[in-house]
């Protein structure tokens, strides 16, 4: 929306509803929705991989992968992976598959809700993203990597944008006025 001397650069609720009905989406929510749906697809594939590996010798699968990637089976990294894979049994692999499918479904729910610009999805995404911040800080302190720092920065940007958006729309004020009572 272009600012003129008589208008505000911030869209009102009615303007947002009109823009939404005309097919114009909030670009920030669209970017977050696409990110969430990509994350959903990734975790769905991880879950499929875990299910695919059920009842297989994981050590043999690691050695096959090492051969495909032209890695020496005696190398330090392959040996380390083989040691870790020996700790994973069929029950744990099944748990991993179920957990990643559940997380995939949750991320897909967030993504679709944000794509449809639903307030409940904004709050769900805000709450879930916020719930991971302590763990991400712990991981960064324990062993910082550029990937962890980048993911943490993305999550902080998502949090900041959602708080800004909900505040701009006046949603926090509406929630405070109504309260959280169920009846």
C-alpha positions in Angstrom: 0.0 0.0 0.0 1.5 3.3 -1.0 1.5 6.0 1.7 -0.1 9.4 0.9 -0.6 12.4 3.2 -4.0 11.0 4.2 -3.3 7.3 4.4 -1.2 5.1 6.6 1.5 2.7 5.2 0.1 0.0 7.5 -2.9 -1.9 6.1 -6.0 -2.1 8.2 -7.8 -5.3 8.9 -10.4 -4.5 6.2 -7.7 -3.7 3.6 -5.9 -7.0 4.5 -9.2 -8.9 4.1 -9.9 -7.2 0.7 -6.3 -7.9 -0.5 -6.7 -11.5 0.6 -10.0 -11.9 -1.3 -8.4 -10.4 -4.4 -5.6 -13.0 -4.4 -2.9 -10.9 -2.9 -0.9 -12.7 -0.2 1.3 -11.3 2.6 4.8 -12.0 1.2 6.2 -12.7 4.6 3.6 -15.3 5.5 4.0 -16.8 2.0 7.7 -17.2 2.5 7.2 -18.8 5.9 4.5 -21.1 4.5 6.8 -22.2 1.7 9.6 -22.8 4.2 7.3 -24.8 6.5 6.0 -26.9 3.5 9.5 -27.6 2.3 10.4 -28.7 5.9 7.4 -30.9 5.9 8.5 -32.6 2.6 12.0 -33.1 4.0 10.8 -34.7 7.2 8.3 -36.9 5.2 11.2 -38.2 3.2 13.3 -38.8 6.3 10.3 -40.8 7.7 10.0 -42.8 4.5 13.7 -43.5 4.6 13.4 -44.8 8.2 10.5 -47.0 7.3 12.4 -48.2 4.2 15.4 -49.2 6.4 13.3 -51.3 8.8 14.4 -55.0 8.8 17.6 -54.2 6.9 21.2 -54.4 8.1 22.0 -50.8 8.7 25.7 -51.5 8.7 25.5 -53.0 5.2 23.4 -50.0 4.0 26.1 -47.6 5.4 28.8 -49.5 3.5 26.8 -49.4 0.3 26.4 -45.7 0.7 30.1 -45.2 1.4 30.8 -47.1 -1.8 28.4 -45.0 -3.8 30.0 -41.8 -2.4 33.5 -43.2 -3.2 34.5 -43.2 0.5 36.9 -45.7 2.0 35.0 -48.1 4.2 37.9 -48.0 6.7 37.9 -44.1 6.9 37.3 -42.4 10.2 33.9 -41.0 9.2 32.5 -44.3 7.9 33.7 -46.1 11.0 32.1 -43.5 13.2 28.8 -43.8 11.4 29.0 -47.6 11.6 29.5 -47.3 15.4 26.4 -45.0 15.7 24.3 -47.2 13.4 24.9 -50.2 15.6 23.0 -48.4 18.4 19.8 -48.2 16.3 17.4 -51.1 16.4 14.2 -51.7 14.6 12.1 -50.3 17.5 14.1 -47.0 17.5 13.9 -46.8 13.7 10.2 -47.2 13.9 10.0 -44.4 16.5 12.1 -42.2 14.3 9.8 -42.8 11.4 6.6 -42.1 13.4 8.2 -39.0 15.0 9.3 -37.5 11.7 5.9 -38.2 10.1 4.2 -36.4 13.0 6.5 -33.5 12.7 6.0 -33.4 8.9 2.2 -33.3 9.4 2.6 -30.5 11.9 4.8 -28.5 9.6 2.4 -29.1 6.7 -0.5 -27.9 8.9 1.5 -24.7 9.7 2.3 -24.2 6.1 -1.2 -24.6 4.8 -2.6 -22.4 7.6 -0.1 -19.7 6.9 -0.7 -19.9 3.1 -4.4 -19.4 3.9 -3.4 -16.5 6.3 -5.2 -18.0 9.2 -4.6 -16.4 12.6 -4.5 -19.8 14.4 -1.6 -20.8 12.1 0.2 -17.6 13.0 -0.1 -18.4 16.7 0.7 -22.1 16.2 3.8 -21.2 14.3 4.8 -18.6 16.8 4.4 -21.0 19.7 6.2 -23.9 18.0 9.1 -21.8 16.8 9.4 -20.2 20.3 9.4 -23.6 21.9 12.6 -24.6 20.0 14.6 -21.4 21.0 16.0 -22.8 24.3 17.1 -26.0 22.6 18.7 -24.1 19.7 20.5 -21.8 22.1 21.8 -24.9 24.0 23.0 -26.5 20.8 24.7 -23.3 19.7 26.5 -23.0 23.1 27.4 -26.8 23.1 28.8 -26.8 19.5 28.2 -23.9 17.2 28.2 -24.4 13.5 27.2 -22.1 10.6 24.2 -24.3 9.9 22.9 -24.1 13.5 23.5 -20.4 13.5 21.7 -19.9 10.2 18.7 -22.0 11.3 18.6 -20.1 14.6 18.7 -16.8 12.6 15.9 -18.0 10.4 13.7 -18.9 13.4 14.4 -15.6 15.0 13.4 -13.8 11.8 10.2 -15.9 11.7 9.4 -15.1 15.3 10.1 -11.4 14.8 7.9 -11.2 11.7 5.0 -13.1 13.3 5.0 -10.9 16.4 5.2 -7.8 14.3 2.4 -9.0 12.0 0.1 -10.1 14.9 0.8 -6.8 16.7 0.1 -4.8 13.5 -3.2 -6.6 13.0 -4.2 -5.9 16.6 -4.5 -9.6 17.3 -2.8 -9.5 20.6 -5.1 -6.7 21.8 -8.2 -8.7 20.7 -6.9 -11.8 22.6 -6.2 -9.8 25.7 -9.7 -8.3 25.6 -11.5 -11.6 25.1 -9.2 -13.6 27.4 -8.5 -17.2 27.1 -11.7 -18.5 28.8 -13.4 -21.4 27.0 -16.9 -20.6 28.2 
